[in-house]
Amino acid sequence: MRHKTKESLLVVCLFSFLLIVIGGGLHLNPTGAFLAALTGTPLIIHLFTVWSRSLSGISPPLRRVAAVRGNDTRILESRDVIRQ
């Protein structure tokens, strides 16, 4: 519970930082600064996650792909595919 709360508070702090820095630095109106922070926050979190995984040697997450067997499109079987 504490870990999830800590992560949530860090996201809120990142959003606030981006709102102030981007909004003030680019002289945006409040709506533009809000939208810039709203779109920048998940992007920065994703880039940091990819960067930290590449440094630690953790493989990328598995992707779920649906596979169709034969001509019957009603039967789908999902399988794990690992990017190589």
C-alpha positions in Angstrom: 0.0 0.0 0.0 2.8 2.4 0.9 4.6 1.7 -2.4 1.5 2.4 -4.5 0.9 5.7 -2.5 4.5 6.7 -3.1 4.3 6.0 -6.8 1.0 8.0 -7.0 2.5 11.0 -5.2 5.6 10.9 -7.5 3.3 11.0 -10.5 1.4 14.0 -9.0 4.7 15.8 -8.3 6.0 15.1 -11.9 2.7 16.4 -13.3 2.9 19.6 -11.1 6.6 20.1 -12.1 5.7 19.8 -15.8 2.7 22.1 -15.4 4.8 24.8 -13.9 8.0 24.4 -16.0 6.3 23.9 -19.4 3.6 26.4 -18.7 6.0 29.1 -17.5 8.9 28.4 -19.8 6.8 28.3 -23.0 4.4 31.1 -21.9 1.4 28.9 -22.5 -2.1 29.7 -21.3 -3.4 27.6 -18.5 -5.2 25.1 -20.7 -2.2 24.6 -22.9 0.1 24.1 -19.9 -2.4 21.6 -18.5 -2.6 19.6 -21.7 1.2 19.6 -22.1 1.7 18.3 -18.6 -1.1 15.8 -19.0 0.5 14.3 -22.2 4.1 14.7 -21.0 3.7 12.8 -17.7 2.9 9.4 -19.1 5.6 9.8 -21.8 8.3 10.6 -19.3 7.2 7.7 -17.1 7.3 5.3 -20.1 10.7 6.5 -21.2 12.1 6.2 -17.7 10.7 2.6 -17.4 12.3 1.6 -20.7 15.6 3.2 -19.8 15.8 1.6 -16.3 14.9 -1.8 -17.7 17.6 -1.6 -20.3 20.2 -0.7 -17.7 19.1 -3.5 -15.3 19.0 -6.2 -18.0 15.3 -7.1 -17.5 13.7 -8.4 -20.6 10.8 -6.5 -22.1 7.3 -7.5 -21.0 5.5 -10.2 -22.8 3.0 -9.3 -25.5 -0.3 -11.2 -25.9 -1.1 -12.2 -29.5 -4.2 -13.9 -30.6 -3.7 -16.8 -33.0 -6.3 -18.3 -35.3 -6.2 -22.1 -35.9 -7.5 -23.3 -39.2 -10.4 -21.5 -40.9 -12.5 -21.3 -37.8 -12.3 -17.7 -36.6 -14.5 -18.4 -33.5 -11.7 -20.3 -31.8 -8.9 -18.1 -30.7 -6.0 -19.1 -28.6 -3.8 -16.6 -27.0 -0.1 -17.3 -26.5 2.9 -15.4 -25.2 5.3 -14.0 -27.7 8.7 -12.8 -26.6 10.4 -10.2 -28.8 13.8 -11.2 -29.7 
